[in-house]
Amino acid sequence: MSQPDSQTREEVARLRAELDDANYRYYVLDDPKLTDADYDRKLRRLQELEETYPELVTPDSPTQRVGAAPAEGFPEIQHVVPMLSLDNAFDEEEVRAFVKRVGERLERDGDKLDFCCEPKLDGAAVSLVYEQGILTSGATRGDGRTGEGITSNLRTLRSIPLKLRGKDHPTLLEVRGEVIMSHQGFEKLNDKAREEGGKIFANPRNAAAGSLRQLDPKITATRPLEFSAYQAARIEPDPGARTHSELMARLRKHGFRTSTHLKVVRGSQGLLDYCRELGEQRDDLGYDIDGVVIKVDNLRLQRELGFVARAPRWAVAYKFPAQEQSTWVRDVEFQVGRTGAITPVARLEPVAVGGVTVSNATLHNQDEIARLGVMIGDRVNIRRAGDVIPQVVRVLKEERPSDAREIVFPERCPVCDSQIERLEGEAVARCSGGLYCPAQRKEALKHVASRRALDIDGLGEKLIDQLIEREWVQTPADLFRLKAERLAELPRMGKKSSENLIEALEKAKHTTLPRFIYALGIREVGEATANTLAQHFGTLETLMQANREALEAVEDVGPVVARHIHTFFQQQHNLDTIAELRELGVDWEEAEVGERPQPLTGQTWVLTGTLESMTRDEGKARLQALGAKVAGSVSKKTAGVVAGPGAGSKLTKAEELKVPVLDEDEFLSRLNAWEKGEEAT
């Protein structure tokens, strides 16, 4: 194969630069210079040259936006800087209160501070990491600390630069932003889906989130997605920017789209004027927003204000009032959620709310029905909370028809006929048929297979979905009836993967009583309570036969948990599933009550850092088996802290409080002594 000459290399470099510039002008500056035909012609020429000379292909080439094969799943990515939520302000008084609060913390007049404002886009939050100017990873927000790695999908968005513009880009840059779908793009996507019999999306937000999570990047590439940056979470070396608005200008310089409505204003009045103006423009923006994001503009002051547990003190989201419409309640049905929660759902005369046709609305629970005084046949006001979830907010009782009838909450689960349980003081009623109820099947199977329960290696969420979809598994017992030959029929399984799963299921049959109790998924029975129950009753049979008084006699089991346990074992479906599991070979060694000494009863311990001889979960289990509680934070009541390499704030707190700290060797020595019934020294 011939090697590219210098003229070819120069042409490739020129085409890439021209295409990158065209993307920047189109998606960031909104000032296109190339026609679509010229863009396509240059892109085709670059593709031809790269096909002829594969060694010229680089990850940041415009041709590589759709270059990855379909994924089998998304890897977990830990956010170095957590993607926190924002506190909300729902009216002008709460905006003024935020400004006052900020001013008081800084000991200055809040109305003389500058704030940076921009629309709160209603889409999917993502994080992008650039190293040496090249996009290296992208992830969803997830739970704020761990997201899904969707780099290949994000690379398909032309509003996301594959490499930073300019020569003065940082060596490390993490950019946060929102992926949205415009109203026009959303309507075109749904129109096409209707023509082809595909999935119709409820709103642009769902369409954007669903498009980002396609396993095949080529599908994502066909969706009209746009990215807008709103934060530089990490930037190295420090550029010396003094304000958030300066950082946004820098991001724009590096090739990112930022909001054209971003504005710096002063004090409460400036904020309120901005919020009113943007609210008036809301319907004409061409994309969904649900409020305004307000940030203290000065970065030094941001650092001084700091954070609370889940949100920064220097920012708030002003939420626009939800749009409301009135309609008629035609019926009420009861849905069973994945955790057994019974939710009443009003079936409505269809009505358009905020551009979306609504035919159902949640009534939340029995207390909410009573609070609203709603009846079947009533005329009600509907609001899309956060412009997403429809809910009934008011009953127009003056328009109630003579044939309106009361809503009767069921006593038995509408899916599996198990008893519905509602504890005094709790709003949510739940189905008690956890192991049996089809509505809870997926969550029950995930819990049984989890590492701290039966620990079935290789049985993940996607495989569980396939097993349920084919109706191969209805209860946890059915897992142990699976055959390798049948599993091999599933997509991406194959003979070896199927055999490995069967081996994992065989291994999982031999467990411990605490693990088995935990695997049952009884409400509010976690690992520690499961261990306590096993130690107290000794056998599963004794536990199953215990009445509420006997259960309440167990340490740390109060009336509420005792009722959950008792109700669970009163359901014949659950007893049948347990019997099936045992018949299929699930077993454990049952100890005599009080056989193992409990020298740490009443003590609370904390594990921090990395242990080399065992996992922290294993260390936790051994401490619990000796009667200890294992907590996640250090207090004056902590009996001891086990600190391995990498121990951080918990170790510091222990030293401040003069709590005993053990290294791993000392911890192992004491564990071994306690487990032998000897005095630890």
N, C-alpha and C positions, 0 to 999 in steps of 0.2 A: 504494500500500500504506500502510495506517495505521501511525502510529508508536506504540510502546508508551507508555502513560501511567505516571505515577509509581507507581500502585498495582500495575501489572503488573511493573514493575521490582522493586518491593519483594517481590512474591510469588516471583519468580524467585530473588532473593537468599536469601530465607528457605528455599525448597525446596533450594537448593544447600547451604546451611549444615546443614540437617537431614539430608540424604543423606550429606554428608561426615562428620557426627557419627556417623551410623548405621554407616558403614563403619569408622570409628575404633573405636567400641565393640565391633563384631563381630569385627574382624580383629586389633586390637591389645589391647584390654582384655579380650576374651572375655566381655563383659557387654552383650549386645544389649538394646536398649530397644524398638526397632520390630519388629513381626512381619514376616515375609516379605511378607505381603499388603499391609501398610501401606507397606513400602519400595517394592514394585512400583507401588502406586497413586501415590505421590509422584513416582517416576521417570517414570511415564507422563504425569503432569500437566506436569512440567518439559519433557518432550519435545514435548508439544503446544504449549506456549508458545514454545519455541525454533523450532519449525517455522513458527509464525505470525509470529514476529518474529526472523528470522535474525540481525539485527544484535546480538541479545542473546547469541548463542553465543560462548563463550570457550573457549580450549584446556583450561582447568582444570575445565570443567563435568563433572559425573558422567556426562552423556550422551555425552561424547567419548572414552570409554575404548575404543570400537571405532569410530573415525572415519576411518581411513586405508584407502586402496585397497591391494590386494595389491601387494607389491613385486616387482621383477624380480631383486633381489639385495640384499645388505646392504653398506652402505658400511663402509670401514675407519675405525676411530676410534683415535687415538693416546691412550693413557692418560698424562695429565700426571704422575701418580704411578704407577709400575709396580705391577701387581698381582702381588706376589711369592708364591712358594711358601713353605711352612714346613718346617723340618727336623723329622724324626720321632723320637719316642721309643717304643720297643716294649715296654719293661718298666719296673718300678719303679726299678731301678738307673739306667736312663737318665734318668728324671725327676729323681732325686737328683743325677745328674751335671750336668744342665741347671741346677739351682738352684745347685750349687757353682760352676759356670762363670760364671754371672751374678754371683754374689757376689764371686768373685775379680776379675772385670773392674771391678767397682764398688768394690773394696777395702772390702768390708763383709761381714757375716754374711748369706749368702743365706737362711738359715732365719728371719731377722727381716724379710724383705721380703714385701710383699703382692703376690699374683698374682690376676688376674681369669680365671676359668674359665667355659667354656660348652661345650655339645655341639658336636662337629664335624659339621655337617649334611652329608649326602651328596646333593648336588644339583648345580646349575649356578651358579657364581659370576658375579655381574653388578655393574656400577657404574652409579650414578644421579647425574646432575648437576642441581642446582637453582640457578637464577639469579633473584634477587629473589623467592625463595619458590616459583617455578614450575618444574615438571619440564621440562627442555629437552632432555636426551639420556640414553640408556641404552645400555649396551654389554656384550657378553660379555667374559670374561676373555681369551680368545684365547691368545696366547703370553705374556701378562703385560705386554707393551708395546703391542701392537696387538690390538684386539678388533673384533667386528662390531657395527655400529650397529643395535640392535633396539628403538629407542624406541617405535615404534607397538605392538609386541607387549607390551612391558613396561607400557604404559599400560592394557592390558586387565586387569591384576591389581588387584583391589580392595584388596589389602593394601599396595599402593604408592600413597602419596598423590600426587595430581596437583599439589597445592599444599601447602605446609607449614602446619601448624596454629600458631596463636599469632601475635602481632604482633611478637615480638622475634626473628624468624627471621633467619639470616645472609644477607648479600647473595649469597654463593656457598657452596654446600655440595655436596660429593661424598660419597655414601654407598655403601659396599660391603656386599654381603650375598649370601645364597644363596637361589635359587629352588628349592623342593622340591615334591614331591607326596606327600601322606599315603598310608598304606597303604590306607585306605578309598577315597580318590579314585582311586588306582591300580587297585584291583580293579574299581571301577565303570567306569573307562575301558576296561579290557580286556574286561569283560563286554559292554559295548556294541559293541566292535570284533568280538567273536566273533559276536554276533547279526547284525551288518551285513557280516561278511566283511572287516573292515578289518585294519589292522596290529596285531599283538599285541606289546606292549612287554615286554622281558625283565625290567626292574626299574624302580622309581620314578625312579631317577637318569636312566636313558636316556629315560624318558617325559618328565621335566621338560626335559631338554636338547633333545629333539626337538620338543617343543611350543613352546619359545621360538624355534626357528629356522624356524617356518612362515612362508612368504612372505605368507600371508593372515592378518592379525591376527584376523579373525573366527573362524578355527580355533583360534588360541591362546586366544581368549576363552572357548571351550567347555571348555577343559582345567582340571582342578582344581589350579591352581598357587597356591603361597603364597610370600611373600617374608619373609625375616627378616634384619634388619640386624645386621652385626657390626663395622662400623668407620666412622668419619668420616675419610676419607682427606684431605679438604681442607675447611677451614671459615674463611671470611673475613667479617667481622673475627674475629680470635682471641677466643674467648669467655673465655679465661683459665682453662679447666678444668685441674685438676691431675692428674686420673686418667682412665684409659680408662673406668672404670665410670661416672664423672660424664658423660662424653661419651655413653655408651649411654643414660643417663637422659635426657639432653637430646634425643637422637634419638627416644626414646619420646614425649617431650613434643611434638615436632614432628609426630607422627603415624605413626611407624614401629613395627612389631612388632620386639621384640628377644626373645631367649630368656628364657623364664620360669625357666630353670635357671641363668642367669648368677649367679655368686657370687664374692665376693672372699674368698680364704683366705690363710693365712700359712704360708710355708715349705714344705719338702718334705712334712711330715706332713699339712698341710692339703690339699696337692695330691693326695697319694695317697688320702686319705680321700674326697675329692670324686670321683676317678676310679673308686674301688671302688663308691661309692654309685650313680653314674650307670651304671656297667656292670651293676649289679643291676636297674636300671630300664629298661635298653635295650629289652627285648622288649615293654615296656608303653607306650612313648612314642607309638606310632601313626605314626611316621615313621622313616626310616633315619638312623642316625648311625654313623660309623666310628671315633669316638674323642672326645677332648677337646682343645679349643684352650686353651692356657695362655699368658697374656701378663703381663709385668711391668706392674702397674697404674699406677705413677707415670709420667706422660708425660715428665717431665724426665729420668728415668732411662732411659726408652726411647731418647730422643735421644742420651744419653751412650753407650749401648751400641751404637747404630748398626746397620749391616748388613754381611753378607758379600755375595758376588756375587749370590746368588739368594734370600737369605732374611734376615729380621731376626734379630739376636742376642737380642732380648728376647722371643721367642715360640717355642713348640714345639708340635707336635701329638702328643699321646699316642695311639697307635693301639691299639684293642682287638685282642686275639688273633682271628685269622680263625677262623671256625667250620669244623669238619671233619666229614666223613662218609666211610664206606668203601663201595666198590662194586667191580664187576668190569670189567676192560679186555676188551672184546669184539673190538676190532680197532684198527689204527693206520693213518691216512691221512696223506698229505703234501700240505700246502697251499703255494701259491706266493704270496708277498706282493707288494705293489705295487712293491717295489724288488728283487724277485727272491729274497728270503730264503725258504729252504725250512724250513717249520715242521711237525714231526710233531704230529699231533693224535690223542689217544686217544679212541676211540669207546667210551662207557661204558654199562653198565647204568644207566638213569636213576635218579637219587637226589636227594632234596631236601636242599639245603645253604643254610642261612640263609634259608629261605622261598622259594628258587628251585629249580626242577627242573633239574638239570645232567645232560647226556648227552654232553658233550664236555669235554675238558680239554687244555690245551697241555702238550707235553713239551719245548718250547723248542728243543732242538737235539740233535745226536748226543751231545755231551758229557754233557748232562743225562740222556739215556737210559742212558748208561754209568754215571753217578754213582748213579742210582737203582737200576740193575740190573733195570729193569722189562721184563717180557715180555708178549706177548699171551696173555691168559687169567689174568693175575695179579689178586689182590685188592689194592686200593690205597686209601690215604687221600686224599681230595679236599679241597682248601681253596679258598675263594674269596678270593684275595689282595685286600685292601682291600674285601672283600665284593663284588667285581665279576668279576674274571677267574679262572675255575676253573683249578686246576693240581694235578698229582699231587705230593704231598709225601713219601709213604712207600709202599714196597712191603711187603705182609704176606707175606714169603717163606715163613713157616711154613704158609701156606694155599695155596701154589702147586700147581695141579693137574698131573698127570703129562703132560698133553698141551699144556702151555704151550710157546710157540715164540718164538724170538728175533725182534726187530724188525730188518729189513734196510733200511738207508738206501739210497735209489735213487742210481744214478750218472747217470741222465738225468732231465731235468725232466719231471714227470708231466703237464704241460700242453702243452709245445711240443717235447719230446724233445731240447732242447739239452743240452750238457754241463753238469753241476753242478760248480761250482768251490768248493773249500774250501782256503783257504791255511793253512799250518802256523802254529799259534799263534792262529788265529781260531776262534771257536765256531760262527759262522753259515756255513752252506753256501748258495750262491746259484746260480740259473739264469743262464747266460751269454748267453741269447738276448734281450738287452734290447730291441732294436728290433723283434723279431718276436713275443716271447712274449705271448699274449693276457692273461695275468695281470698283466703289467707295462705293458700298452698305455696305460692312462690316464696313468701317471707319465711314460712315454716321450714321449707327445704333449705333455703340459704342459711338459716340459723343452725339447723341440724348439722350441716356440712362445714360450718365455720371452724376455724382453728381451735377455738377454746371449747367447742362442743365435741362432736365426734371426729373432727379434723379429717375430712374426706378430701385428700389431695387431688386436685384436678377437676373437682365438681364446682365450676364457677357459675355465675349468673346466666351467661349466655347459653351454657349447656342445660341448665335447669329450665330456661325458657323453651328450649327445643323439646325437652322431655315432657313438659306440661302441654305444649302445643300438640304433640302427637298422642297425648293421653296415655303415655307409658307409665307415668308416675302420678299417683293421686294422693298417697300418704307417704311419710318417710319410710315406712316398711317396704314400699314398692321399690325403693332404691336397691335393696338387697336381693331383689328378684331379677335385676337386670343381667343380661348376658352379653358377653363381648361381641358375639356375632351380630347381635341386633344393634348394639351401639355403633359398630363399624359402618352402619348404613347412614349415620348422621353426617352432615357436611363437616369437613375438616377434622374428622375423627380418625378414621383409618384403623387398621388392625392393632398397631402398637399402642396408640393412644387408648383404644378400647380396653386392651389387656391391662394397661397401667391403671385405668380407673377401676376395673374389677379387683385388681390387687389392692388398691387403696380402700375399696369398700370392705374387703376381707380383713384388712388391718384394722379398720375402724370398728369392726364388730367387737374387738377386745378393748374395752375402755375402763373407766372407773365410775363408781356410783355418782360422785359429784358431777362429773362431766355429763353423765346421762341425764341427771336431774336438770342440769342447766340446758341441755339440748332439747328438753321438752318445750321450752319457750313459754313457761308459765309467767304471767305478768308479774313484773317487779322481782322476779327471782333471778338475780345475777349470779356470778361465779361465787362470791363470798357467801351468799345465802344458801346456794346449792351445797357448798361444802359444809356449812353449819348444819343443814338438814341431814346430810349423809352421816355426819358425826353423831348427831343427836339420836336418829332413829335406827341407824345401823343397816337396815334393809329397806328396799323399795316397798315391799309389801306393808311393812309397818307404817311407812310414811303415807301410803295410799289409803290406809284404814284410819288414819288419825282424824279426830274431829277438830273443830276450831279451837276448843279449849286446849287440846294437846299441842296444837300447832303454835298457839300463842305462848305456850310455856317455853318455846325455843328462844334462845338468846337472839335479839335483833329481829324477831318476827312479831310484828304488831298485828292488830285486828285486820287492817286492810290487806296485808300480804297473806295472812292466814285465810282470809275469805277467798282470795284469788286461788290459793293452792287447793283449798277444800272444793271450790266450785269446779276447778279443772278436773279433779279426780272423781267428781260426781257424774261427769259426762261419759256415757257408755262408749261413744265414738273414740274418745281418748284412751279409755281402758283397752278397747279392742286393738288400737294401733300399737300400744305398748306390748300387748300380748303377742301380736304378730312379730314385732321386732325381736322379742325373746325367742320365739319359735324359729326365726330365721338365723339365730346364732349370735345375736347381740348379747354380750355378757360382761360381767365384771366380778371382781372379788369383793364379797360383802364382809365387812368387819363386824365384830361384836361391838355393841354400844360401849363407848368409853375405852376401847382397847388401846388406842393410841394416846399417849400423854398429851396434854394441852397446856404446856408451860407458858404460852404467850397469850392466853385468854385475857381479853380486856386491854391488850396493848395495840398501839397503832404504829406501823412501820412505813417507811418511804424508800423506794428504790430509785436511784438516779444514775445517769451515765451508762456505760456499756460494761456488761459482765462477760468475761472470757470463757468461763467454764460452764455457763448455762445462759439461757435467754432470761430476760427480765420476767417474762410470763412464767417460766419454770421457777424462778426464785419466788415470785409472788405466790404460786400454788403451794410451795413448800412452807412458806410462812403461814398461809391460811390453814394448811393442814395442822399446824401447831397451835391454832386458835387465834392467830393475829388478824387484825384488819390491815389492809394495805391501801394507803391513801396516795393521792396525787400531789399533795401539798404538805409543807412542814409547818407545824404549830408548836406551842409550848407543851402540848400534850403528847407529842410524838415521842415514842419510846426509843427509836433509833433510826438512823439513816444509813443505808448501804450505798456507798459512792464508788462508782467505777470511773474509768477514763471518760472524759467529756462531761463530767458532772458540772452543772452550771449554777443557776440561781438557787436551786434547792439546797445545794451544799453550802452556799453563802449564808442562806437563811438559817440553816442548822447551826453553823458556827456562831452566828449572831445570837441565837437563842440558847447556845450552849447545850444543844441536843447531841447525844453520843453519835459519833460517825464511825462506821466500820468500813475497812477496805474489803476486797473480795476474799482474801485469805482468811481474815478474822471472821467474816460472815460464814464461810464454809465450815470453819472449825466449830463455831457455835451451833450451826444447823445440825451438824453431825452429832454433837453432844445432846442437843435437845431431842433429836429423833431417836436416840438410844435411851432416853430417859435419864441422862446424866446431867449434872450441873455444869453449865457453860461458864468458862472463865475467860 
